Amino acid sequence: MFPAQFEYRRARSTEEALSALAQAGSDGRILAGGQSLIPAMRYRLAQPAVLIDINPIQSLDYLREAGGSLVIGACARDFALETSKIIGERYRLIADASKVIADPVVRQMGTVVGSLCHNDPAGDWPVVALASRAQILVRGAKGDRTIAIDDFIVDSFATAVQEGELAIEVRIPTPGDRTSGSYQKMERKVGDFATVAAAVQITLAADGSVADIGVAVGAVGPKAMRVAAAEKLLKGAKPTKELIRAAAEEATKIADPTADNRGSVEFKKAMSGVLLRRALEATFERLGVGGLK
Ligand SMILES: Cc1cc2nc3c(=O)[nH]c(=O)nc-3n(C[C@H](O)[C@H](O)[C@H](O)COP(=O)(O)OP(=O)(O)OC[C@H]3O[C@@H](n4cnc5c(N)ncnc54)[C@H](O)[C@@H]3O)c2cc1C
């Protein structure tokens, strides 16, 4: 199907994008990688009257470490993350996820910021962003604001970005030496959205106990969910097999999936626990904690 008629505007700066957004009001929509928006327009699930293309804004195409964070600009493609040396060496959770988002063709165009703004309940980046305690910088007519990911994710396909605002970048705290993570995604075939996904990031204290932890699951509810009870169980504790099993079980308790062609409610609930256990085990193993009792 062809999209409904729309006006196309190219923004060459964030100021131009904001001005176009202000003029368009509720009729305007930002175009980033277009990998979610264009299909939605073709199916007429989205019918923006004005499309504001931010791709010409070269100043938003960056991926760098600054101020204790990995900072990813709104025009940085998934492909840039997948091929980044810094990410490959230091951001294990992000490195894992960057290889399993859609397929290479989609990753050439899709953006992390666009994925967070789209906030598909089965999207990979919202799950990863929760576990890594990301923050999103958003710009509007009244200035900039920084939103913690827990507040940014509101509901299915709904975020804290307000009409007239542009998401500028996502900031992910730089992991220290004793930090690692893992992303586990179950998909029917390569390139598919997740049937179930789990993300974990852990920092160990000098004595081997868990100093900091982020845990999230995806595709098992109306939005990506932090598994706060699992974090609470493990924080301050030294990992054991039993603790990991109990923490993973917390995912099955909060999982509230819908049945579809990827699986039944029972299957997805059970798999949320399995994937979370795998993510926790993989993270501890990467941190050099082997042979857990
Ligand atoms: C075949 C296929 C398979 C896919 N598989 C997966 C998958 O396995 N996992 C997964 O997570 N995703 C998957 N996707 C989605 C893909 O990763 C998208 O790239 C991503 O969801 C959206 O990013 P985008 O840059 O393309 O955003 P767009 O499609 O351009 O925009 C998406 C939405 O976000 C808004 N938006 C974008 N950027 C901004 C901004 N800076 N400020 C404010 N609003 C903004 C847009 O207005 C729009 O509403 C798939 C897509 C396709 C086509």
The ligand as an SDF file (V2000), in Angstrom:
LIG
                    3D

 53 58  0  0  0  0  0  0  0  0999 V2000
   12.2580   -5.8330    8.5060 C   0  0  0  0  0  0  0  0  0  0  0  0
   12.4530   -5.1190    9.8260 C   0  0  0  0  0  0  0  0  0  0  0  0
   12.8620   -5.8510   10.9270 C   0  0  0  0  0  0  0  0  0  0  0  0
   13.0500   -5.2090   12.1520 C   0  0  0  0  0  0  0  0  0  0  0  0
   13.4670   -5.9530   13.2200 N   0  0  0  0  0  0  0  0  0  0  0  0
   13.7240   -5.3370   14.3960 C   0  0  0  0  0  0  0  0  0  0  0  0
   14.2220   -6.0710   15.5060 C   0  0  0  0  0  0  0  0  0  0  0  0
   14.4900   -7.2690   15.4330 O   0  0  0  0  0  0  0  0  0  0  0  0
   14.4240   -5.4030   16.6610 N   0  0  0  0  0  0  0  0  0  0  0  0
   14.1710   -4.0500   16.7930 C   0  0  0  0  0  0  0  0  0  0  0  0
   14.3700   -3.5100   17.8720 O   0  0  0  0  0  0  0  0  0  0  0  0
   13.7410   -3.3400   15.7500 N   0  0  0  0  0  0  0  0  0  0  0  0
   13.5150   -3.9360   14.5640 C   0  0  0  0  0  0  0  0  0  0  0  0
   13.0740   -3.1880   13.4960 N   0  0  0  0  0  0  0  0  0  0  0  0
   12.8680   -1.7410   13.6700 C   0  0  0  0  0  0  0  0  0  0  0  0
   14.1430   -0.9920   13.3210 C   0  0  0  0  0  0  0  0  0  0  0  0
   15.1670   -1.3550   14.1920 O   0  0  0  0  0  0  0  0  0  0  0  0
   13.9410    0.5360   13.3640 C   0  0  0  0  0  0  0  0  0  0  0  0
   15.0750    1.0670   12.8440 O   0  0  0  0  0  0  0  0  0  0  0  0
   13.7140    1.2280   14.6760 C   0  0  0  0  0  0  0  0  0  0  0  0
   12.6750    0.6620   15.3900 O   0  0  0  0  0  0  0  0  0  0  0  0
   13.3440    2.7020   14.4870 C   0  0  0  0  0  0  0  0  0  0  0  0
   14.4430    3.4570   14.1700 O   0  0  0  0  0  0  0  0  0  0  0  0
   14.4420    4.4310   12.9190 P   0  0  0  0  0  0  0  0  0  0  0  0
   15.6690    5.2570   13.0570 O   0  0  0  0  0  0  0  0  0  0  0  0
   14.2540    3.6800   11.6790 O   0  0  0  0  0  0  0  0  0  0  0  0
   13.1780    5.3720   13.2560 O   0  0  0  0  0  0  0  0  0  0  0  0
   11.9990    5.8900   12.3140 P   0  0  0  0  0  0  0  0  0  0  0  0
   11.2890    4.7530   11.6940 O   0  0  0  0  0  0  0  0  0  0  0  0
   12.4930    6.9570   11.4200 O   0  0  0  0  0  0  0  0  0  0  0  0
   11.0850    6.5600   13.4440 O   0  0  0  0  0  0  0  0  0  0  0  0
   10.3950    5.7700   14.3760 C   0  0  0  0  0  0  0  0  0  0  0  0
    9.5450    6.6940   15.2700 C   0  0  0  0  0  0  0  0  0  0  0  0
   10.3810    7.4460   16.1550 O   0  0  0  0  0  0  0  0  0  0  0  0
   10.2290    8.8470   15.9260 C   0  0  0  0  0  0  0  0  0  0  0  0
   11.5720    9.4350   15.9980 N   0  0  0  0  0  0  0  0  0  0  0  0
   12.6850    8.9470   15.3890 C   0  0  0  0  0  0  0  0  0  0  0  0
   13.7540    9.6820   15.7310 N   0  0  0  0  0  0  0  0  0  0  0  0
   13.3010   10.6650   16.5510 C   0  0  0  0  0  0  0  0  0  0  0  0
   13.9250   11.7270   17.2320 C   0  0  0  0  0  0  0  0  0  0  0  0
   15.2450   11.9340   17.1400 N   0  0  0  0  0  0  0  0  0  0  0  0
   13.1700   12.5390   18.0090 N   0  0  0  0  0  0  0  0  0  0  0  0
   11.8290   12.3330   18.1250 C   0  0  0  0  0  0  0  0  0  0  0  0
   11.1790   11.3270   17.5120 N   0  0  0  0  0  0  0  0  0  0  0  0
   11.9010   10.5030   16.7270 C   0  0  0  0  0  0  0  0  0  0  0  0
    9.6120    8.9550   14.5260 C   0  0  0  0  0  0  0  0  0  0  0  0
    8.8890   10.1530   14.3850 O   0  0  0  0  0  0  0  0  0  0  0  0
    8.7270    7.7300   14.4950 C   0  0  0  0  0  0  0  0  0  0  0  0
    7.5340    7.9650   15.1810 O   0  0  0  0  0  0  0  0  0  0  0  0
   12.8510   -3.7970   12.2640 C   0  0  0  0  0  0  0  0  0  0  0  0
   12.4650   -3.0600   11.1490 C   0  0  0  0  0  0  0  0  0  0  0  0
   12.2710   -3.7080    9.9270 C   0  0  0  0  0  0  0  0  0  0  0  0
   11.8670   -2.8890    8.7340 C   0  0  0  0  0  0  0  0  0  0  0  0
  1  2  1  0
  2  3  1  0
  2 52  2  0
  3  4  2  0
  4  5  1  0
  4 50  1  0
  5  6  2  0
  6  7  1  0
  6 13  1  0
  7  8  2  0
  7  9  1  0
  9 10  1  0
 10 11  2  0
 10 12  1  0
 12 13  2  0
 13 14  1  0
 14 15  1  0
 14 50  1  0
 15 16  1  0
 16 17  1  0
 16 18  1  0
 18 19  1  0
 18 20  1  0
 20 21  1  0
 20 22  1  0
 22 23  1  0
 23 24  1  0
 24 25  2  0
 24 26  1  0
 24 27  1  0
 27 28  1  0
 28 29  2  0
 28 30  1  0
 28 31  1  0
 31 32  1  0
 32 33  1  0
 33 34  1  0
 33 48  1  0
 34 35  1  0
 35 36  1  0
 35 46  1  0
 36 37  1  0
 36 45  1  0
 37 38  2  0
 38 39  1  0
 39 40  1  0
 39 45  2  0
 40 41  1  0
 40 42  2  0
 42 43  1  0
 43 44  2  0
 44 45  1  0
 46 47  1  0
 46 48  1  0
 48 49  1  0
 50 51  2  0
 51 52  1  0
 52 53  1  0
M  END
$$$$
